[in-house]
Amino acid sequence: MPIPNDIPVAQRVSDPQKDGQSAQHKTGSTNPVMRSLRAVPWWGYGLAVIAFLTPLITTRLLFVFSELSHNKSVAVSQTAQPQTSQPQASPSPLPDLTASKPQPTVTTPPEPIADSQPSNGASVMFGHFAYEEAPANTLRPISRAGDGYEIKLRDAAAKSYLSMVEAARAEGIDLVAISGFRSKEDQRQLFYDISRERNQTPAQRAQVSAPPGYSEHHTGYAVDVGDGTNPSTNLSPSFDKTVAFQWLEKNAARFSFELSFPPNNSQGVMYEPWHWRFVGDDQSLATFYKRRNSTTSGNPSSFTAPSAR
């Protein structure tokens, strides 16, 4: 007698009436799909799920990585963009922006010594410094020469000189003004005309008279002083033997006058005891002392000993 496993499959499937309800109970279902699903082991379902989800997960990961890469590229581009575009967007350098703009005019007051540079550019000639003429409206008379010529000084110097004369007269000293302000034209005649008459070279003439443009008398601060009781010593080194000179030596500084060319002076100019200059205000002090070092050669012995007249 055959056992159930020996019965042909076709017979077992196609003969439900023999088995009746018991066959149906043994198989549990006549649906082949259900029977197939029941025949799959549990781990098969896991593999199926993994196989189904793998493409989805892979696609999502690729999308995420792509987004991250894109965002990183955008951030790098934004960071680098200002560096590459800055030279084009930056404003032009300041000189280019202001070159076409009118610059404000700054008015600088003229320096008191500015008139010490003559038109020919030289600042020293035969030991004499260069000076410009004092303006006519700054001059006032201090005395009158025998021929009626008015001897003038700048206002401040004139006031101080007249006070000095009065103080000397009170002590029995007669100070006489021999020469004060001289224009360049006056100095030109004094220098060239007399040098031709006496057959003198410029260097020889400069020993007794400064070239035009180089006399302290142009400034209106210098005055040649004589002794009224001893006129023979006028404009002579022997003037230092007179009572007038001795009084000036002791008292001139009280009136802001000083000897321009004492013995062995740094300019190398001949000793002139009669030649005094006013240094009693800012203008006069700057005229004679400002930038003096820059215009002095520093070697007085190299000068031909001239006169500052």
KAPEUR-V182439 format. One record per pair of residues at least 4 apart in sequence whose ideal C-beta (glycine too) atoms are under 8 Angstrom apart, sorted by the first residue. I is the first residue (numbers start at 1). J is the second residue. If there is no record, write none. Layout:
I;J  I;J
This chain:
2;6  2;7  4;12  7;11  7;12  8;12  9;13  10;14  11;15  12;23  15;19  16;20  16;23  16;24  18;23  19;23  19;24  19;26  20;24  21;25  22;26  23;27  24;30  27;35  28;38  29;34  29;35  31;35  32;36  33;37  34;38  35;39  36;40  40;44  40;45  42;46  43;47  44;48  45;49  46;50  47;51  48;52  49;53  50;54  52;56  53;57  54;58  55;59  56;60  57;61  58;62  59;63  60;64  61;65  62;66  63;67  64;68  65;69  66;70  67;71  68;72  69;73  70;74  71;75  72;76  73;77  74;78  75;79  76;80  77;81  80;84  81;85  82;86  85;89  86;90  91;97  92;96  92;97  93;97  94;98  95;99  97;101  98;103  110;114  111;286  111;290  112;282  112;283  112;285  112;286  112;287  112;290  113;286  113;287  113;290  113;291  115;131  115;132  115;133  115;219  115;287  116;123  116;129  116;130  116;131  116;132  116;287  116;291  116;295  117;121  117;123  117;130  118;122  118;123  118;130  118;132  118;213  118;214  119;213  120;213  122;130  123;129  123;130  123;295  124;128  124;129  124;130  124;214  124;295  124;296  124;297  125;130  125;206  125;211  125;213  125;214  126;202  126;203  126;206  126;210  126;211  126;214  126;303  126;304  126;306  127;206  127;267  127;268  127;269  127;300  127;303  127;304  127;305  127;306  128;206  128;210  128;211  128;214  128;215  128;267  128;269  128;306  128;308  129;214  129;216  129;267  129;292  129;295  130;213  130;214  130;295  131;213  131;214  131;215  131;216  131;218  131;219  131;287  132;213  132;218  132;219  133;183  133;184  133;218  133;220  134;138  134;139  134;154  134;181  134;218  134;219  134;220  134;221  135;139  138;154  138;155  138;220  139;152  139;153  139;154  139;155  139;158  139;181  139;220  140;152  140;153  140;154  140;155  140;158  141;150  141;151  141;152  141;158  142;151  142;152  142;153  142;158  142;161  142;162  142;177  142;180  142;223  143;150  143;151  143;176  143;177  143;180  144;148  144;149  144;150  144;151  145;149  145;150  145;151  151;177  151;178  151;179  151;180  151;181  151;223  152;158  152;180  152;181  152;220  153;157  153;158  153;161  153;180  153;181  153;220  153;221  153;223  153;278  154;158  154;181  154;219  154;220  154;221  154;278  154;284  155;159  156;160  156;278  156;280  156;281  156;283  156;284  157;161  157;220  157;221  157;223  157;278  157;280  157;284  158;162  159;163  160;164  160;255  160;256  160;257  160;278  160;280  161;165  161;177  161;223  161;255  161;257  161;278  162;166  163;167  163;255  164;168  164;175  164;251  164;252  164;254  164;255  164;257  165;169  165;175  166;170  167;171  167;251  167;254  167;255  168;173  168;174  168;175  168;244  168;247  168;251  169;173  169;174  169;175  171;247  173;243  173;244  173;247  174;227  174;228  174;229  174;244  175;225  175;226  175;227  175;228  175;244  175;247  175;248  176;225  176;226  176;227  176;228  176;231  176;234  176;244  177;223  177;224  177;225  177;226  178;223  178;224  178;225  178;226  178;234  178;235  178;274  179;217  179;223  179;224  179;309  180;217  180;220  180;222  180;223  180;224  181;217  181;218  181;219  181;220  182;186  182;187  182;190  182;215  182;217  182;218  183;187  183;218  184;188  184;212  184;213  184;218  185;189  185;212  186;190  187;191  187;209  187;210  187;211  187;212  187;213  187;215  187;217  187;218  188;192  188;212  189;193  189;194  190;194  190;209  190;309  191;195  191;202  191;205  191;206  191;209  191;210  191;211  191;212  192;196  192;212  193;197  194;198  194;200  194;205  194;209  195;199  195;200  195;201  195;202  195;204  195;205  198;205  200;204  200;205  201;205  202;206  202;211  203;207  203;304  203;306  205;209  206;210  206;211  206;304  206;306  206;307  207;270  207;304  207;305  207;306  207;307  208;306  208;307  208;309  209;215  209;307  209;309  210;214  210;215  210;216  210;217  210;306  210;307  210;308  210;309  211;215  213;218  215;222  215;308  215;309  216;221  216;222  216;260  216;275  216;277  216;288  216;308  217;222  217;309  219;277  219;284  219;287  219;288  221;277  221;278  221;279  221;284  221;287  221;288  222;260  222;275  222;276  222;277  222;278  222;308  223;257  223;275  223;276  223;277  223;278  224;234  224;235  224;274  224;275  224;276  224;309  225;244  225;248  225;274  225;276  226;230  226;231  226;233  226;234  226;235  226;239  226;244  226;274  227;231  227;233  227;234  227;239  227;242  227;243  227;244  227;245  228;244  229;242  229;243  229;244  230;242  230;244  232;236  233;238  233;239  233;241  233;242  234;239  234;274  235;239  235;274  235;309  236;274  237;271  237;272  237;273  238;242  239;244  239;245  239;273  239;274  240;245  240;273  241;245  242;246  243;247  244;248  245;249  245;273  245;274  246;250  247;251  248;252  248;257  248;259  248;276  249;259  251;255  252;257  252;258  252;259  252;276  253;257  253;258  255;280  256;278  256;279  256;280  256;281  256;284  257;276  257;277  257;278  257;279  257;280  258;276  258;277  258;279  259;272  259;273  259;275  259;276  260;265  260;269  260;272  260;275  260;276  260;277  260;308  261;265  261;267  261;269  261;270  261;271  261;272  261;275  261;308  262;271  263;271  264;271  265;269  265;271  265;300  266;296  266;300  267;296  267;300  267;303  268;300  268;301  268;302  268;303  268;305  269;303  269;305  269;306  269;307  269;308  270;305  270;306  270;307  270;308  272;307  272;308  272;309  275;308  275;309  277;284  277;288  278;284  279;284  279;285  279;288  279;289  280;284  280;285  281;285  282;286  283;287  284;288  285;289  285;290  286;290  288;292  291;295  292;296  297;302  297;303  299;303
